[in-house]
């Protein structure tokens, strides 16, 4: 028989969230959250910088407001652009020929 594994959820009632809690809320890996904090901070809620600490921390209110502001209704969602891929050679030849005349 296999033993039941217990999954411990992060403490979401704490006033400050760490990387693991934010990753769980955003459905991302902790590694991705750490990378986004340095490379693309606009993809994350505002980071709370405490004096004398290098840890990545977020205030609970900031995270919840950021998530609420990110909700997009289907009517307000922009239409998805379909990528066509490489244009046909005939079309590019016609554009080049038109540019030469």
N, C-alpha and C positions, 0 to 999 in steps of 0.2 A: 504494500500500500504506500502511496505517496503522502508525505506530510503536507498539510495545508500551509501555503506560504501566506504570510500576512504582509500586505503592502501598507507602509506607513505614509500617510499623506502629509505634506508640509503644513506647518502651522500657519494658517491663513488669517489668524486673529491677531498676530503680532503687529505692532505699530510700524515696524520696518521689515521689508521683504529682502531676502538675499537672492542670489542667482537661481537657486533651486526652486524657490517659490514663484518667482517671475516666470521661469521656464515652464513650470507646471500650468500657470494661468494662461500663458500665451501658446501652449502646445508646441513648444520648441525644446530643443535639447539645451542643457546648461552650457555646452560648448558654443552653440550658436549664439546664445545670449551674451556670452563673454566677447565673442568676436564682434557682434553688432555694437556692443558698448564702445569699442574702440574704432571700428571701421565705419559703422552706419548708425550713429546714435539716434537718428530720426526714426528708426524702426522700433525704438523702445520708449517706454514712458520716461519722464525726466528723472535723472539719477540724482540721488541725495548724497552730497559730498560732506562727510563729517570731518572736522579738523583733526589731523593726526591719524586718519585711517585711510587705507588704500582699498578697502573692501567695496565692492559694488553693492549699494543699498538703494532701495526705493521706498518711498512713503506709501502706505496702504491707500491713502486718499488719492494720491497722484496716479497710482496704477489703475484704480477703479474708474477714475474720471477719464483717463486716457482710453481705457477699453470702451467705456460708454460713448465717447466721442468718435470712436472708430467704427461704430455700428453703422452700416449703410443699408437703407431699405432698398428693395428691388426696384422701385420707381426712380430712385436717385442714383442707382448704380450706373456707371458709364458703360456703354456697349463695348463688348469685347472686340478688339481688332483682330482680324484674322490675317495671319502672315501668309502671304502667297508663295513665298519661296523665291527662287530665281526667276526673273521675268523671261519670257520666251525670246529666243535670239532674233526672231523676225521683228518683234517690237523694238528691240534695241537697234537693229539695223535701220529701221524706218526712222528712229529718232536721230541717228547719226547722219543719215542721208538728208533729213530735213534741216539739220544744223549746218550742213555744208552748202546748201543752196541759198 
